[in-house]
Amino acid sequence: MKADRRLFLGGSIALAASACIPPDQSPAGRLSSKLRIIEAAAGGTLGAEILDMETGLAIGLNRTRRFGHCSSFKLSLAAMVLAYDAAGKIDASTRVRWTESDLMSVSPFTAQRIEEGATLLELAEFTQKYSDNAAANILLRELGGPAALTEFWRSIGDDVSRLDRMEPALNNVPVTEVRDTTTPLAMARTVAKLTYGDVLPEAQRGLLRQWMVDTATGSNRVRAGLPEDWRAGDKTGTSIWPGMGSLYVDIGFVEPEKHAPIAFAAYYRARETHDGIAPAAEEVFARVGDIIADFARDDRMLPF
């Protein structure tokens, strides 16, 4: 797979003109050009931001374009539970209950715990790890609704990201929709703050990162393009909503060997409405993973 992606990048240089790649020959410019090549070859719209958390240097594509969160908002929701518990705003050991009417597709944890319920902490863990839709809605209900998550983002300096609806309606995000959206530039910085910044105490940061590492849904996306010995964690999202095409998301962190941690936020909007998750769409993210690896390895990287 890795060799195939390398051949793809090398063999797609002819697409440079159609992708309107600027003649920037700096290391950052060349990597940004490769992102444009990936987008042109895929045929949809790619949004990406790759951020060095130590230097603040970043590369990206369609960095300020709005994309829907899909299930990727659940990372911030889980972080909000940890942050509010650490600050004494809530008690994450509080047990809550729900009924069968709260369940929906992709509710593996909550479907098994109807009788006994779960703590807010457990719901946070499994909305992140398993993308449990009912768990996300229960947490939103307990914490003040979508507006509460938007306010959490504002409190940590993210004035772009917003959540307006619950699952599953929040996944209906056509190109012109503003509700339930973010930008690659904003979300990469939010991920950096949640995983390595001062939003959470050290213990909670470590717990959140471990939940992200344990999240299996991202194994075929950005992480598929990274060296196997690099630690990485993420949260994915997918929306295959009739009439809006297909939207795929992957946000997370990477701990490269001999390099500061990197945050990333990647979004791919396909023109077609897929019948299930398309392997070709996930391969777009694996190619972004290749770019992240190059970004980390190139010690000549200059401000972009």
C-alpha positions in Angstrom: 0.0 0.0 0.0 2.7 2.5 0.9 4.6 1.8 -2.3 1.4 2.2 -4.4 0.8 5.6 -2.8 4.4 6.7 -3.6 3.9 5.7 -7.2 0.6 7.5 -7.3 2.2 10.8 -6.1 5.2 10.4 -8.4 3.0 9.5 -11.4 0.5 12.3 -10.9 2.8 15.2 -11.4 1.2 15.7 -14.8 -1.9 16.8 -12.9 -0.1 19.8 -11.5 -1.2 22.2 -14.2 -4.9 21.2 -13.8 -4.6 21.6 -10.1 -3.2 25.1 -10.4 -0.1 24.3 -8.3 2.0 27.4 -7.6 5.7 27.2 -8.4 6.8 27.2 -4.8 9.9 25.0 -4.5 10.3 25.4 -0.7 9.8 22.1 1.3 6.4 23.4 2.5 5.4 24.5 -1.0 6.2 21.1 -2.4 4.2 19.3 0.2 1.3 21.6 -0.3 1.5 20.9 -4.0 1.3 17.2 -3.3 -2.0 17.8 -1.4 -3.3 19.5 -4.5 -2.3 16.6 -6.6 -4.1 14.2 -4.3 -7.2 16.3 -4.6 -7.0 16.5 -8.4 -6.6 12.8 -8.7 -9.4 11.9 -6.4 -11.9 14.1 -8.2 -13.5 15.6 -5.1 -12.7 18.4 -2.6 -9.9 17.8 -0.1 -9.4 20.0 2.9 -6.4 19.5 5.1 -4.3 21.1 7.8 -1.0 19.6 9.1 0.3 21.5 12.2 3.7 21.2 13.9 2.7 21.7 17.6 6.1 22.8 18.6 6.9 25.4 16.0 3.4 26.3 14.8 4.4 25.7 11.2 1.7 24.3 9.1 0.8 23.3 5.5 -2.7 22.8 4.2 -5.2 22.9 1.4 -8.6 24.6 1.4 -7.7 25.5 4.9 -10.6 27.9 5.6 -13.3 26.1 3.7 -16.1 24.8 5.8 -16.8 21.1 6.1 -19.2 19.1 8.2 -18.0 17.5 11.4 -19.9 14.2 10.9 -18.9 12.1 13.9 -15.6 13.9 14.4 -17.3 16.3 16.9 -17.3 13.4 19.4 -13.6 14.0 20.1 -14.3 17.5 21.4 -17.4 16.2 23.2 -15.4 13.6 25.1 -12.8 16.3 25.9 -15.5 18.6 27.2 -16.6 15.9 29.7 -13.0 15.5 30.9 -12.5 19.3 31.1 -15.7 20.0 33.0 -15.1 17.1 35.4 -11.5 18.4 36.1 -12.9 21.9 36.7 -15.6 20.7 39.0 -18.4 21.8 36.7 -19.8 18.2 36.5 -19.1 14.9 38.2 -18.1 12.5 35.5 -19.0 9.5 37.7 -22.7 10.5 37.6 -24.7 7.6 36.2 -27.4 8.4 33.6 -30.0 6.2 32.0 -31.8 6.0 28.7 -34.4 4.0 26.9 -34.6 2.1 23.7 -36.1 5.1 22.0 -32.7 6.9 22.4 -30.9 4.2 20.4 -30.1 4.6 16.7 -27.7 3.2 14.2 -24.2 2.8 15.5 -25.1 2.5 19.2 -23.0 -0.6 20.2 -22.3 0.5 23.8 -25.6 2.1 24.7 -27.6 -0.8 23.3 -25.9 -3.2 25.8 -26.3 -0.9 28.8 -30.0 0.0 28.7 -30.7 -1.7 32.0 -27.8 -0.4 34.0 -27.0 2.9 32.3 -23.5 4.4 32.4 -21.5 7.2 33.9 -20.8 10.3 31.9 -17.1 9.2 31.8 -18.1 5.9 30.2 -20.3 7.6 27.7 -17.4 10.0 26.8 -15.1 7.1 26.3 -17.3 5.1 24.0 -18.6 8.0 22.0 -15.0 8.6 21.1 -13.8 4.9 20.7 -16.9 3.4 19.1 -18.6 6.6 17.7 -21.7 5.6 19.6 -24.4 7.9 18.3 -26.8 7.5 21.2 -24.0 8.1 23.7 -23.2 11.4 22.0 -26.8 12.5 22.0 -27.2 11.5 25.7 -24.1 13.5 26.6 -25.3 16.5 24.6 -28.6 16.3 26.4 -26.9 16.1 29.8 -24.5 19.0 29.2 -26.7 21.5 27.5 -27.1 20.5 23.9 -25.2 21.4 20.8 -24.8 25.0 21.9 -22.8 23.9 25.0 -20.2 22.2 22.7 -20.0 25.4 20.6 -19.5 27.4 23.7 -16.7 25.0 24.8 -15.0 25.6 21.5 -15.3 29.3 22.0 -13.8 29.0 25.5 -10.6 27.5 24.1 -10.2 30.0 21.4 -11.9 28.3 18.5 -14.3 30.9 17.1 -15.0 28.9 13.9 -16.3 25.4 14.8 -20.0 25.1 15.7 -22.5 22.4 16.5 -26.2 23.1 15.9 -28.0 19.8 15.7 -28.0 16.3 17.3 -27.3 12.9 15.7 -28.3 12.1 13.0 -29.4 15.4 11.5 -26.0 17.0 12.0 -24.7 14.8 9.2 -26.8 16.5 6.5 -24.3 19.1 5.5 -24.4 20.1 1.8 -21.8 22.4 0.4 -23.7 25.6 1.2 -24.5 24.6 4.8 -22.9 26.5 7.7 -24.5 24.6 10.6 -22.4 21.8 12.2 -19.2 22.8 10.4 -15.6 23.7 11.0 -12.5 24.4 8.9 -9.3 22.4 8.7 -7.3 25.3 10.0 -9.5 25.8 13.1 -9.9 22.1 13.9 -6.2 21.2 13.7 -5.5 23.9 16.3 -8.4 22.7 18.5 -7.0 19.1 18.3 -3.6 20.4 19.3 -5.1 22.3 22.3 -7.1 19.2 23.4 -4.3 16.7 23.1 -1.2 18.7 24.1 -2.3 22.1 25.3 -3.6 23.4 28.6 -7.3 22.8 28.1 -7.0 19.6 30.1 -4.8 18.6 33.0 -2.0 16.2 32.1 -3.8 13.1 33.3 -6.9 13.9 31.3 -4.8 14.8 28.2 -3.1 11.4 28.4 -6.5 9.6 28.8 -8.0 11.4 25.8 -4.9 10.6 23.7 -5.2 6.9 24.7 -8.9 6.8 23.8 -7.9 8.2 20.4 -5.2 5.6 19.9 -7.7 2.9 20.8 -10.2 4.2 18.2 -10.2 1.6 15.5 -12.3 3.5 12.9 -9.2 5.4 11.7 -7.0 2.5 10.9 -7.7 2.8 7.1 -7.5 6.6 6.9 -4.6 8.9 7.9 -2.9 6.2 10.1 -2.7 3.9 7.1 -0.1 6.2 5.5 2.1 6.6 8.6 5.0 4.5 9.7 3.7 1.6 11.8 6.0 2.5 14.7 4.7 6.0 15.1 2.0 6.5 17.8 -1.1 8.2 16.5 -4.7 8.6 17.4 -7.8 10.1 15.7 -11.5 10.5 15.4 -13.2 9.8 12.1 -16.6 10.8 10.6 -18.6 9.7 7.6 -21.8 11.1 6.1 -23.4 9.4 3.1 -26.5 11.5 3.0 -28.8 11.4 -0.1 -28.4 14.6 -2.2 -25.2 15.9 -0.7 -22.6 13.4 -2.0 -20.3 11.7 0.5 -18.2 13.4 3.2 -15.3 11.8 5.1 -13.4 13.2 8.0 -10.3 12.3 10.0 -8.8 14.5 12.8 -6.1 13.6 15.2 -2.5 13.6 16.4 0.8 11.9 15.4 3.9 11.4 17.5 6.6 11.0 14.9 10.0 9.5 15.8 12.5 12.3 16.7 9.9 15.1 16.0 7.4 17.1 18.0 3.8 16.0 17.9 1.7 16.9 14.8 -2.0 17.7 14.8 -4.0 17.1 11.6 -7.5 17.7 10.3 -8.5 16.3 7.0 -11.8 16.3 5.1 -12.8 14.8 1.8 -16.0 15.5 0.0 -16.7 13.1 -2.9 -19.1 14.1 -5.6 -21.0 10.8 -5.6 -23.2 9.4 -2.9 -21.5 6.2 -2.0 -23.1 2.9 -1.1 -21.2 2.5 2.2 -17.7 3.6 3.0 -15.7 3.8 -0.3 -12.1 2.4 0.0 -10.9 4.9 -2.6 -12.1 7.7 -0.3 -10.3 6.3 2.7 -7.2 6.0 0.5 -7.2 9.8 0.0 -6.6 10.0 3.8 -3.8 7.5 3.7 -2.1 9.7 1.1 -2.5 12.6 3.5 -0.7 10.4 6.0 2.2 10.1 3.6 2.4 13.9 3.5 2.4 14.0 7.3 5.3 11.6 7.4 7.2 13.7 4.9 6.4 16.9 6.8 7.8 15.3 10.0 10.9 14.0 8.4 11.9 17.1 6.5 14.1 19.2 8.9 14.3 21.9 6.3 10.7 22.9 6.8 10.3 26.7 6.7 7.4 28.9 7.7 4.7 28.7 5.0 
